[in-house]
Amino acid sequence: MARLSRGMVSTVRKQLVKLKALDLKKQSDSLTHAEKKQWTQYYAGVLKLFDPSQTRMVEERDAMRIPMTTEVLYQRDAARFTTKCWDLSVSGIGLAFNSEVSVDDLVSLKFYLKTKKLKFFEEEHEVNCEGIVKWSSSKDNRTGIEFHGLSDELKVLIHRSLFDEIGRQIKRALQWA
């Protein structure tokens, strides 16, 4: 990981509470123009924690997409696959490319997320859901799946897990700053 200054990491950490509130509002309601601008600014700061060189663009997104690695088991009809998750959001998951799935395929997914239980403990949660393949690129080694019919409970769990991962990344960045 390239280094960020301690000041930059501290700024992101201070903005995290506001980003979380804006992100929750964005999911359930719409943001004002000023709030969207602020959300985008805070989200760009978070992405710097994962990619300080800023090679990842902050796209116009419905939900924050955070780099996260976990094994994903998924199934299309009778075909089963195991792959690596590249990134996760409340609206979908980015997986390693699979030539055996196509855009618009309905898939069943199973993966595990970690959330902070207490200050030093984590809890692992099994997530079972469905998704629709929205895009796939062998060139980018990515397959994008949009969650379909995700319960509010799972959305809250994923959101919590994303912000816990951001917290872990802040700790890592502060160690190297």
Order of alpha helices (4+ residues) and beta strands (2+ residues): alpha-alpha-beta-beta-beta-beta-beta-beta-beta-alpha
